[in-house]
Amino acid sequence: MNIKRILKVALYTTNASDVGQMYIVLGIVALIIGSVNAALIRDQLSFNNLNAVDYYDAVTLHGIFMIFFVVMPLSTGFANYLVPRMIGAHDLYWPKINALSFWMLVPAVILAAISPLLGAVDLGWYMYAPLSVETTVNYGLGTNLIQIALILSGLSSTLTGVNFVMTITKMKKVPYLKMPLFVWGFFTTAILMIIAMPSLTAGLVFAYLERLWGTPFFDSALGGSPVLWQQLFWFFGHPEVYILILPAMGLVSELLPKMARREIFGYTAIALSSIAIAFLSALGVWMHHMFTAIDNTLVQIVSSATTMAIAIPSGVKVLNWTATLYGGEIRYKTPTILLISFIVMFLLGGITGVFFPLVPIDYALNGTYFVVGHFHYMVYAILYALLGALFYYFPFWSGKWYNDDLGKTGAILLVAGTFLTATGMSIAGILGMPRRYAVIPSPIYDPFQFMASVGAVLTGIGLFILAGVLVHGVFRGRAVNGVDPWDNISVKLQDFFIKPVKLPLSFGKSLDGAFDEEYHGIKFPYYSVLGLFLSFIPLGFMFILIGLIPIGIVLLLAFMGVGLYWGYDQWFKPMQPPPHFYADGGVPVTNSVNNSISPSLGIASMRDARSAVLWFILAEVILFGSFIGGYAFIMSPVTNPLSYVNNIVPAVEVFPLPAIMTAILLSSSIPAHIAYEYFKKGNVKMFRNLGLLTMAMGLTFLGGQIYEFTHYIHFIPQDSAASSFFFATVSLHGFHVIMGLVIWAFMMLRIRKGFIPYAGSVAATYYWHFVDAVWVVVFSTFYLHLIV
């Protein structure tokens, strides 16, 4: 495939297999960047060659890249490449949103990579306030770029989570308890993405606004609390650990039987243990990261108990993996070494992790390198699983074999090096070496930091050999005979539901490898350009807030222009669909000018749309919960005892204007609901008329709010943390009202063009009801003060 063809596929494709391969390439690029920063860290601790700012920049970028831009994209890449093939789906539920999700991540990686060039990013991957919001140490715009990058990453991950949940629940051709275990692993991961990512997004928005606009969300002098950032971050952060490791566990569960040439032992137990891990990780485990910040015995007991409990389903997996190996015909291949090493390293990570639920021991170890060693055991285990999968599926992807002897050599060096690094860190931590230090504080720690550095060198050599083996395999490898490289059919094991017709299953190929993809007359790469341009929204507001208003306006207008052109060209301009065309959600459309679908398929798409909207609403509930919960946190003497008295409670008049506007907004749900009922009966005209009435009431509400903010509100966001939360939460709701109106307007225009918006009617109605319901909580909290 020539460069021109590669670029065309990359920019135009919405095929899950292609998108997955692009995720993997992006993850490998990020791995190189993260590894360079790791080398800088080891260089400083070994030879003291860096200044403090450069060292902490490297610490921040190493953590952020490895977690957000290496493990997550690689896992999502394998999910895109494997899940449709494993469950018999022709693509993901929303192929276009899938492509959009990937392209949103590209500017995120770029912005994070260049961030130190525009200012210090001395934050750590956890970005604690007040470091993340003050501008003396972290001067310039570097920290803002990190925040923007992670906001984009969070939005991309949330969309990906909903997309995979819908794909697996609506498009699978296998029963739940027959699904491959990797599908189970990523199914639970997708649910955690929906639940966990919005709280991080909320915290990042608060930090972004505090740095650029002076809103004191985390400023204790004005009623804020730095501990609020910890709550928001770790509500995301501990589920994030399982977002990282559940796909790796799924890959091990999927591939270990192939290497042992026998069925997995305890399939049902492994599948259900993934659900148990996901449930417990979101229940209260996150607070064990905050034992040193929370002085509440009951909270500590609950968090400690759930942390201990989560070891049980993890232990179930280890037991079943070990039992699978027992009595198997184990093939001594590169993937085998990496998969078995995953089990060993995961056990070491688990053993070093059992100390942290014990509060007194956590007090002693929390600030030491023991935490760093424990986490590296886990992350290295994940790396083994991902590399094991890369080597296992390489013959499918390339149609060629690699040099397995060299592969095993690289794998052994990698495992040895990573073990030395994590163990050196752990021993130094047990001896009391503090983490986050730019220099080694005592000679007693030198041997163990040297041990970690030697391990890092071996790790680099191992990775270099493994990369060379794969590159050599692509260009000089021996061709695979047939379509079953690992001869799994002979032992009645199956790799894919959609069986390959021929290899390779590479870039630009159909899921079965039978033919090259075509793009059916698409003239502009909307989803790649739109994904890239989404970064212009936070960048545009950043430039506006620092006074470079023309640049900010140009960026915002550029995004709006591309978005409007895409909307017109793809949704309103008459277009002849190609043969075998599938609408998003897997619904086949008829070969007609207006892309209408049959009533029976339309009703099916309405049922599916309801599920999709409810999953999105779950993410929105977490987002609004982070805003409203954050307000409750800083206003309570229990959770913010030192500075809650510094808050100035916003004095907002309830009557007449806010009460009247509230009545209008809540009443707008009535015509919206009746419109939906008419639509279900086939009366599109009444749906349109009542939809227009709903829009008029929504616009009236927005107009009233604008008048209220310009005539009745006599305080500013910078007055106190409470006033910041008032403006942020009410504005967030106003933005959702605007989005709801955009959806309704979209439906009205589609109807005017002769389209029947089956799924759109569900989205518009359910989303509008959600917007109204949220306003009840917002109004009760900030106007009636019923919560605090």
C-alpha positions in Angstrom: 0.0 0.0 0.0 1.5 3.3 -1.0 1.6 6.5 1.1 -1.3 8.1 -0.8 -3.5 5.1 -0.2 -2.6 5.0 3.5 -3.4 8.7 4.0 -6.7 8.3 2.1 -7.7 5.4 4.3 -6.6 7.1 7.4 -8.5 10.4 6.7 -11.7 8.9 5.2 -12.2 5.6 7.0 -14.9 4.9 9.6 -14.1 1.1 9.6 -13.5 -0.2 13.1 -10.6 -2.3 12.0 -8.8 0.7 10.4 -9.6 3.0 13.3 -8.3 0.3 15.7 -5.0 0.2 13.8 -4.7 4.0 13.9 -5.3 3.9 17.7 -2.5 1.3 18.0 -0.1 3.5 15.9 -1.0 6.5 18.0 -0.4 4.5 21.2 3.1 3.4 19.9 4.0 7.0 19.1 2.9 8.0 22.6 4.9 5.1 24.0 8.0 6.6 22.4 7.3 10.0 23.9 6.5 8.5 27.3 9.7 6.4 27.2 11.9 9.4 26.4 10.5 11.2 29.5 11.1 8.0 31.5 14.7 8.1 30.3 15.0 11.7 31.5 13.7 10.7 34.9 16.3 7.9 35.3 19.0 10.2 34.0 18.3 12.8 36.6 18.1 10.3 39.5 21.3 8.6 38.3 23.5 11.5 37.1 21.7 14.7 38.3 21.8 16.3 34.8 18.5 18.1 34.8 17.1 21.2 36.6 14.1 20.8 38.8 11.6 22.2 36.3 12.7 19.9 33.5 12.7 16.9 35.9 9.1 17.5 37.0 8.0 18.2 33.5 9.4 14.8 32.6 7.6 13.2 35.5 4.3 14.8 34.5 4.5 13.9 30.8 5.7 10.3 31.5 2.7 9.6 33.7 0.1 11.3 31.5 1.4 9.8 28.3 1.7 6.2 29.6 -1.8 6.2 31.2 -3.9 8.4 28.9 -2.1 8.1 25.6 -0.4 4.7 25.6 -2.4 2.1 27.5 -5.9 3.5 26.8 -5.4 4.0 23.0 -3.7 0.6 22.7 -6.6 -1.1 24.5 -9.1 0.8 22.5 -7.2 -0.1 19.3 -7.4 -3.8 20.1 -11.1 -3.4 20.9 -11.8 -1.8 17.6 -9.8 -4.4 15.7 -11.1 -7.5 17.6 -14.6 -6.9 19.1 -16.6 -6.6 15.8 -14.8 -9.7 14.4 -15.4 -11.6 17.7 -19.1 -10.8 18.0 -20.1 -10.9 14.3 -20.8 -7.1 13.9 -20.0 -5.5 10.6 -18.7 -2.4 12.4 -19.3 -0.4 15.6 -22.7 0.9 16.4 -21.7 4.4 15.4 -18.8 4.1 12.9 -18.6 7.8 12.3 -18.5 8.7 16.0 -15.8 6.1 16.4 -13.7 7.8 13.8 -14.4 11.2 15.4 -13.4 9.8 18.8 -10.0 8.8 17.4 -9.3 12.1 15.7 -10.1 14.0 18.8 -7.3 12.2 20.5 -4.7 13.2 17.9 -4.6 16.9 18.9 -4.7 15.9 22.5 -1.4 13.9 22.1 0.2 16.8 20.2 -0.9 19.5 22.7 0.4 17.4 25.6 3.7 16.7 23.8 4.4 20.4 23.1 3.1 21.7 26.5 6.6 22.1 28.2 7.6 24.4 25.3 4.9 27.0 26.4 5.4 26.8 30.2 6.2 24.6 33.1 4.0 21.5 33.7 5.2 20.5 37.2 2.1 18.7 38.2 2.5 15.0 38.3 0.0 12.9 36.4 -2.6 13.5 39.2 -2.4 17.3 38.7 -3.2 18.2 42.3 -4.5 21.6 43.1 -3.2 24.2 44.0 -0.2 23.2 41.7 -2.5 22.9 38.7 -4.1 26.3 39.1 -1.4 28.6 40.4 0.7 30.4 37.8 4.0 31.1 39.7 5.6 27.7 39.5 3.5 26.5 36.5 3.9 29.6 34.5 2.9 30.0 30.9 0.3 28.0 28.9 1.8 24.6 29.2 -0.5 23.5 32.0 -3.5 24.8 30.1 -2.5 22.7 27.1 -2.3 19.6 29.4 -5.8 20.4 30.7 -7.2 20.8 27.2 -5.5 17.6 26.1 -7.1 15.6 28.9 -10.5 17.2 28.4 -10.4 16.0 24.8 -9.2 12.6 25.9 -12.1 12.3 28.4 -14.7 13.3 25.8 -13.2 10.8 23.3 -13.2 8.0 25.9 -16.8 8.7 26.9 -18.0 8.6 23.3 -16.0 5.4 22.9 -17.6 3.9 26.0 -21.1 4.5 24.8 -20.3 3.3 21.3 -18.9 -0.1 22.6 -21.7 -0.7 25.0 -24.2 -0.1 22.2 -22.2 -2.3 19.8 -22.0 -5.2 22.2 -25.6 -5.1 23.5 -27.2 -4.4 20.1 -25.1 -6.0 17.4 -23.6 -9.2 18.8 -24.5 -12.4 17.1 -23.4 -14.6 20.1 -25.1 -15.0 23.5 -23.6 -13.1 26.4 -22.2 -16.2 28.1 -20.6 -17.3 24.8 -18.9 -14.0 24.1 -15.1 -14.1 24.0 -13.6 -13.0 27.3 -11.8 -10.1 25.7 -15.3 -8.8 24.8 -16.4 -9.1 28.4 -13.2 -7.3 29.5 -13.8 -4.3 27.2 -17.6 -4.3 27.8 -17.0 -3.6 31.5 -14.2 -1.2 30.6 -16.7 0.7 28.4 -19.2 1.0 31.2 -16.4 2.4 33.5 -15.5 4.9 30.9 -19.0 6.3 30.9 -19.1 6.4 34.7 -15.5 7.6 35.5 -14.5 10.1 32.8 -17.1 12.9 33.4 -15.8 13.6 36.9 -12.2 14.1 35.6 -13.6 16.4 32.9 -15.5 18.4 35.5 -12.3 18.8 37.6 -10.3 19.8 34.5 -12.8 22.4 33.6 -12.7 23.9 37.1 -8.9 24.0 37.0 -8.9 25.4 33.4 -11.2 28.3 34.5 -9.3 29.0 37.7 -6.0 29.4 35.9 -7.4 31.5 33.1 -10.4 33.4 34.7 -9.6 33.4 38.4 -12.7 31.3 39.5 -11.6 30.1 43.0 -12.9 26.5 42.9 -9.8 25.2 44.8 -8.8 28.5 46.6 -9.3 28.0 50.3 -9.0 31.8 50.9 -12.2 32.2 48.9 -14.1 29.2 50.1 -12.7 26.6 47.8 -10.9 23.4 48.7 -7.9 21.7 47.1 -9.3 18.4 48.5 -12.2 18.8 46.1 -9.8 18.1 43.2 -8.6 14.9 44.9 -12.2 13.8 45.2 -13.0 14.4 41.6 -9.7 13.1 40.3 -9.7 9.8 42.3 -13.4 9.2 41.6 -12.1 8.9 38.1 -8.6 7.7 39.1 -9.3 4.3 40.7 -11.8 3.1 38.1 -9.2 4.3 35.6 -6.9 1.6 37.0 -9.4 -1.0 35.9 -10.1 0.8 32.7 -6.4 0.2 32.1 -6.2 -3.4 33.3 -9.6 -5.0 32.4 -8.8 -5.0 28.6 -5.4 -6.6 29.5 -7.1 -9.2 31.6 -9.5 -9.9 28.7 -6.6 -10.4 26.3 -4.9 -12.8 28.7 -8.1 -14.7 29.2 -8.5 -14.8 25.4 -5.0 -15.8 24.4 -3.7 -18.0 27.2 -6.0 -20.9 26.1 -4.7 -20.6 22.6 -1.1 -20.8 23.9 -2.0 -23.7 26.2 -4.1 -25.4 23.5 -7.1 -26.0 25.7 -10.3 -24.2 26.7 -10.2 -21.6 29.4 -10.9 -22.9 32.9 -13.9 -21.3 34.6 -15.2 -19.2 31.7 -18.3 -18.0 33.6 -16.3 -17.1 36.7 -13.9 -15.0 34.7 -16.7 -13.2 32.9 -18.6 -12.4 36.1 -15.4 -11.4 37.9 -15.0 -8.6 35.3 -18.4 -7.2 36.3 -17.6 -7.5 40.0 -14.3 -5.6 39.5 -16.1 -2.8 37.6 -18.9 -2.6 40.2 -16.5 -2.5 43.2 -14.1 0.0 41.6 -16.9 2.6 41.3 -18.4 1.9 44.7 -15.9 3.6 47.1 -12.4 2.3 46.4 -11.2 5.7 45.1 -11.1 7.1 48.6 -8.2 4.8 49.7 -6.0 7.2 47.7 -7.1 9.9 50.1 -6.6 8.3 53.6 -4.0 11.0 54.4 -6.5 13.7 53.3 -9.7 12.4 54.9 -10.2 12.4 58.7 -13.4 10.3 58.8 -13.3 6.9 60.3 -16.5 5.6 58.7 -15.3 6.6 55.2 -11.9 5.0 55.8 -13.6 1.7 56.9 -15.9 1.6 53.9 -13.1 2.4 51.5 -10.7 -0.1 53.1 -13.3 -2.8 53.0 -14.2 -2.3 49.3 -10.5 -2.2 48.4 -9.9 -5.5 50.1 -13.1 -7.0 48.5 -11.9 -6.1 45.0 -9.0 -8.5 45.4 -11.5 -11.4 45.4 -12.6 -11.2 41.7 -9.0 -10.5 40.7 -7.9 -13.6 42.6 -10.6 -15.6 40.7 -9.0 -14.6 37.4 -5.5 -15.6 38.6 -6.8 -19.0 39.8 -8.5 -19.7 36.5 -5.5 -18.6 34.4 -3.3 -20.9 36.4 -5.7 -23.8 36.1 -5.9 -23.3 32.4 -2.1 -23.7 32.1 -2.3 -26.9 34.2 -2.3 -29.9 31.9 -2.2 -27.8 28.7 0.2 -28.3 25.8 2.0 -25.0 26.4 3.6 -23.5 23.3 6.9 -21.8 24.1 6.4 -18.7 22.0 6.8 -14.9 22.4 3.2 -14.3 23.3 3.4 -17.1 25.9 6.3 -15.6 27.7 4.5 -12.2 27.8 1.2 -13.7 29.0 2.6 -15.8 31.8 4.8 -12.8 32.8 1.6 -10.8 33.1 0.2 -13.2 35.7 3.4 -13.1 37.7 3.8 -9.3 37.6 0.1 -8.8 38.3 0.5 -11.0 41.4 3.4 -8.9 42.5 1.4 -5.7 42.0 -1.5 -7.2 43.9 0.8 -8.4 46.8 2.4 -4.9 47.1 -1.1 -3.4 46.9 -2.7 -5.2 49.8 -0.9 -2.9 52.2 -2.7 0.2 51.2 -6.2 -0.6 52.5 -4.6 -0.8 56.0 -4.9 2.8 57.1 -1.9 3.0 59.4 0.4 1.4 56.9 -1.0 3.6 54.2 -0.1 6.6 56.2 3.5 5.4 56.3 3.8 4.3 52.7 1.6 6.8 50.8 4.3 9.4 50.2 7.1 6.9 49.4 8.5 5.2 46.3 6.7 2.0 47.4 3.5 3.4 45.7 5.5 4.1 42.6 6.9 0.5 42.6 3.4 -1.0 43.2 1.9 1.0 40.3 4.8 0.1 38.0 4.3 -3.6 38.7 0.7 -3.2 37.5 1.4 -1.0 34.4 4.3 -3.3 33.3 1.8 -6.3 33.6 -0.6 -4.4 31.3 2.3 -3.7 28.9 3.1 -7.4 28.7 -0.6 -8.3 27.9 -0.7 -5.6 25.1 2.6 -6.7 23.6 1.5 -10.4 23.9 -1.6 -9.5 21.9 0.4 -7.6 19.4 2.6 -10.6 18.7 -0.3 -13.0 18.7 -2.4 -11.1 16.2 0.6 -9.9 14.1 0.3 -12.9 11.6 -3.4 -12.2 11.1 -2.6 -8.5 10.5 0.4 -8.9 8.2 0.0 -12.4 6.8 3.6 -13.0 7.8 5.6 -14.5 10.6 8.2 -12.8 12.7 11.5 -14.3 14.1 10.2 -15.9 17.2 13.6 -16.6 18.7 14.5 -12.9 18.7 11.0 -12.2 19.9 11.5 -14.4 22.9 14.9 -12.8 23.6 13.3 -9.3 23.6 10.4 -10.5 25.8 12.8 -12.0 28.4 14.9 -8.8 28.5 11.8 -6.7 28.8 10.4 -8.8 31.7 13.8 -8.8 33.5 14.2 -5.1 33.1 10.8 -4.1 34.2 11.0 -6.4 37.2 14.3 -4.8 38.3 12.9 -1.3 37.9 9.7 -1.9 39.8 11.5 -3.9 42.5 14.2 -1.3 43.0 11.5 1.4 43.4 9.6 -0.8 45.9 12.6 -1.5 48.1 13.6 2.2 48.1 10.1 3.0 49.2 10.1 0.4 52.0 13.3 2.1 53.2 11.4 5.4 53.2 12.5 7.2 50.1 10.0 9.9 49.3 8.5 10.1 45.8 8.4 13.3 43.8 12.0 14.2 44.8 14.2 15.5 42.0 17.3 14.2 43.8 18.0 11.1 45.9 17.9 12.4 49.5 20.2 9.8 51.1 23.0 7.4 49.9 21.0 4.5 51.4 18.7 4.6 48.4 21.4 4.8 45.7 21.7 1.0 45.1 18.0 0.6 44.6 17.6 3.6 42.3 20.7 2.3 40.4 18.9 -1.1 40.2 15.8 0.7 38.8 18.0 2.5 36.2 19.7 -0.8 35.1 16.2 -2.3 34.7 15.2 0.7 32.6 18.1 0.1 30.3 17.2 -3.6 29.9 13.6 -2.6 29.3 14.7 -0.2 26.5 16.8 -2.9 24.9 14.0 -5.4 25.1 11.5 -3.0 23.6 13.9 -2.1 20.8 14.4 -5.8 19.9 10.7 -6.5 20.0 10.1 -3.5 17.7 12.8 -4.6 15.3 11.4 -8.1 15.2 8.0 -6.8 14.1 9.4 -4.4 11.5 11.6 -7.2 10.1 8.5 -9.5 10.0 6.5 -6.9 8.0 9.2 -6.6 5.3 11.1 -10.0 5.4 8.8 -12.3 7.3 7.8 -15.8 6.1 4.3 -15.9 4.6 1.5 -17.5 6.7 0.0 -20.6 5.2 -3.8 -20.4 5.3 -6.0 -18.3 7.5 -5.3 -20.0 10.9 -1.8 -19.0 11.8 -1.8 -20.6 15.2 -3.7 -23.8 14.2 -6.4 -23.3 16.7 -9.1 -25.0 14.6 -7.4 -28.4 15.3 -8.1 -28.0 19.1 -11.6 -26.5 18.5 -10.7 -23.0 19.6 -11.9 -20.0 17.6 -10.3 -16.6 17.1 -13.1 -14.7 15.4 -16.8 -15.1 14.7 -16.2 -13.3 11.3 -13.7 -15.8 10.0 -10.9 -14.5 7.7 -11.4 -15.3 4.0 -7.7 -14.5 3.3 -4.9 -12.7 5.1 -3.7 -10.1 5.8 -6.4 -8.4 7.8 -4.5 -5.1 7.4 -5.2 -1.4 6.9 -7.8 -0.7 4.3 -9.1 -4.2 4.3 -12.6 -5.5 5.1 -13.1 -7.4 8.3 -12.7 -10.8 6.6 -9.8 -9.6 4.5 -11.6 -10.4 1.3 -11.5 -6.9 -0.4 -10.2 -3.4 -0.1 -12.4 -0.7 1.3 -14.0 1.9 -0.9 -15.4 5.3 0.3 -18.5 5.6 -1.8 -18.0 9.1 -3.2 -17.3 10.8 0.1 -15.5 14.0 -1.1 -14.3 15.4 2.2 -12.8 13.8 5.3 -15.4 15.2 7.7 -14.7 13.1 10.8 -11.0 13.5 10.8 -11.1 17.2 10.2 -14.0 17.7 12.7 -12.2 15.7 15.3 -9.0 17.7 14.9 -11.0 21.0 14.9 -12.8 20.1 18.1 -9.6 21.1 19.9 -10.2 24.6 18.6 -13.1 25.1 21.1 -11.0 25.0 24.3 -8.0 26.6 22.5 -10.3 29.4 21.3 -11.6 30.1 24.7 -8.1 30.0 26.1 -6.9 32.7 23.7 -10.0 34.8 24.4 -9.4 34.6 28.2 -5.7 35.6 27.9 -6.7 38.6 25.8 -5.9 37.3 22.3 -9.5 37.6 21.3 -9.1 37.7 17.4 -7.2 34.4 17.5 -9.8 32.8 19.7 -12.7 33.9 17.6 -11.0 32.7 14.4 -10.5 29.2 16.0 -14.2 29.0 17.1 -15.5 30.2 13.8 -13.3 27.6 12.0 -14.8 24.8 14.0 -18.3 26.1 13.5 -17.8 26.4 9.8 -16.5 22.9 9.4 -19.3 21.6 11.6 -22.1 23.4 9.6 -20.7 22.3 6.3 -20.5 18.7 7.5 -24.1 18.9 8.8 -25.4 20.2 5.5 -23.4 17.9 3.2 -24.0 14.7 5.2 -27.5 15.2 6.5 -29.4 17.6 4.2 -27.9 17.4 0.8 -29.6 14.7 -1.3 -27.2 11.8 -1.7 -27.5 8.4 -3.4 -26.4 5.7 -0.9 -24.0 3.1 -2.1 -24.8 -0.7 -2.3 -24.5 -2.5 1.1 -24.6 0.8 2.9 -25.4 0.7 6.6 -26.6 3.6 8.7 -25.1 4.2 12.1 -26.4 1.5 14.4 -26.2 -1.2 11.8 -29.6 -0.4 10.3 -29.6 -1.1 6.5 -31.1 1.8 4.5 -33.0 1.5 1.2 -31.4 2.8 -2.0 -33.4 6.0 -2.1 -32.5 9.6 -2.5 -33.5 10.7 1.0 -32.0 7.7 2.9 -35.3 7.0 4.5 -35.7 3.6 6.2 -38.7 1.3 6.4 -41.1 1.8 9.3 -40.2 -1.6 10.9 -36.5 -0.7 10.9 -37.4 2.8 12.0 -39.1 1.5 15.1 -36.1 -0.8 15.8 -33.8 2.2 15.5 -36.0 4.1 18.0 -35.6 1.3 20.6 -31.9 1.3 20.1 -31.7 5.1 20.2 -33.5 5.1 23.6 -30.8 2.8 25.0 -28.0 5.0 23.6 -29.6 8.2 25.0 -29.9 6.7 28.4 -26.2 5.7 28.4 -25.3 9.3 27.4 -27.6 10.6 30.2 -25.8 8.4 32.7 -22.5 10.2 31.7 -24.3 13.5 32.0 -25.6 12.6 35.4 -22.1 12.0 36.6 -21.0 15.3 35.0 -23.7 17.4 36.7 -23.2 15.4 39.9 -19.6 16.5 39.9 -20.6 20.2 39.6 -23.5 20.1 42.1 -21.6 17.7 44.4 -18.6 20.0 44.2 -20.7 22.9 45.4 -22.1 20.8 48.3 -18.6 19.8 49.2 -17.2 23.3 49.5 -20.3 24.6 51.3 -20.3 21.9 54.0 -18.5 22.3 57.4 -18.0 18.5 57.4 -16.1 18.2 54.1 -14.6 21.7 54.0 -14.1 22.6 57.6 -11.3 25.1 57.2 -12.7 27.4 54.5 -16.4 26.9 54.1 -17.0 30.1 56.1 -15.1 32.0 53.4 -17.9 31.4 50.9 -20.3 34.1 50.0 -23.6 32.4 49.3 -24.9 33.8 46.0 -28.0 36.0 46.7 -30.3 35.2 43.9 -33.9 36.4 43.6 -36.3 33.5 43.1 -39.4 35.5 42.1 -40.6 36.7 39.7 -38.3 36.0 36.7 -36.4 32.8 37.7 -39.7 31.2 38.9 -41.5 32.1 35.7 -38.6 30.9 33.5 -38.5 27.6 35.5 -42.3 27.1 35.0 -41.8 27.7 31.3 -38.9 25.3 30.9 -40.5 22.5 32.9 -43.8 23.0 31.0 -41.9 22.6 27.8 -41.6 18.8 28.5 -45.4 18.5 28.0 -45.4 19.4 24.3 -42.2 17.5 23.9 -43.8 14.3 25.3 -47.0 14.8 23.3 -45.0 15.4 20.1 -43.2 12.1 20.7 -46.4 10.2 21.2 -47.8 11.6 18.0 -44.6 10.6 16.2 -45.0 7.0 17.4 -48.5 7.0 15.9 -47.1 8.2 12.6 -48.3 11.9 12.8 -45.1 13.7 11.7 -46.9 17.0 11.2 -48.1 17.2 14.9 -44.6 16.1 16.0 -43.1 19.0 14.0 -45.7 21.6 15.3 -45.3 20.6 19.0 -41.5 20.3 18.5 -41.6 24.0 17.4 -43.6 24.9 20.4 -41.0 23.1 22.6 -38.2 25.1 21.0 -40.1 28.4 21.5 -40.4 27.7 25.2 -36.8 26.7 25.4 -35.7 29.8 23.7 -37.9 31.9 26.0 -36.1 30.3 29.0 -32.7 31.1 27.5 -33.8 34.7 26.8 -35.0 35.0 30.4 -31.7 33.7 31.8 -29.8 36.2 29.7 -31.9 39.0 31.0 -31.5 37.7 34.6 -27.7 37.6 34.3 -27.5 41.1 32.8 -30.1 42.8 35.2 -30.6 40.7 38.4 -27.2 39.1 39.1 -25.0 41.5 41.0 -22.0 39.2 41.9 -19.2 37.8 39.7 -17.7 34.3 39.5 -14.5 35.5 41.1 -16.2 36.5 44.4 -16.0 33.1 46.0 -16.0 29.4 45.2 -19.8 29.4 45.8 -20.4 32.1 43.2 -18.0 30.2 40.8 -20.1 27.1 41.2 -23.3 29.1 40.6 -22.1 30.5 37.3 -20.4 27.3 36.2 -23.4 25.0 36.9 -26.1 27.3 35.6 -24.0 28.0 32.5 -23.5 24.2 32.0 -27.2 23.7 32.1 -27.7 26.6 29.7 -25.3 24.9 27.3 -27.3 21.7 27.5 -30.5 23.7 26.8 -28.8 25.1 23.7 -27.7 21.5 22.7 -31.3 20.3 23.2 -32.5 23.1 20.9 -29.9 22.2 18.3 -31.2 18.6 18.3 -34.8 19.8 17.9 -33.8 22.2 15.2 -32.0 19.4 13.4 -35.1 17.3 13.6 -37.3 20.1 12.2 -35.0 20.7 9.3 -34.7 17.0 8.5 -38.5 16.7 8.4 -38.7 19.8 6.1 -36.3 18.0 3.7 -38.6 14.9 3.7 -36.7 12.7 6.2 -38.4 10.7 8.9 -36.2 11.1 12.0 -36.9 7.9 13.8 -33.9 7.8 16.1 -33.7 11.6 16.3 -37.2 11.9 17.7 -36.1 9.7 20.6 -32.9 11.6 21.2 -34.6 15.0 21.1 -37.4 14.0 23.5 -35.4 12.1 26.1 -32.6 14.6 26.1 -35.1 17.4 26.6 -36.7 15.6 29.5 -33.3 15.2 31.1 -32.5 18.9 30.6 -35.7 19.8 32.4 -35.1 17.3 35.2 -31.6 18.6 35.8 -32.9 22.2 36.1 -35.1 21.1 39.0 -32.0 20.1 40.9 -30.0 23.2 39.8 -32.9 25.5 40.8 -33.3 23.7 44.1 -29.6 24.0 44.9 -28.6 27.5 43.8 -31.9 29.4 44.0 -33.9 27.7 46.8 -30.8 26.5 48.7 -32.5 23.3 49.6 -29.4 21.1 49.5 -26.9 23.5 51.4 
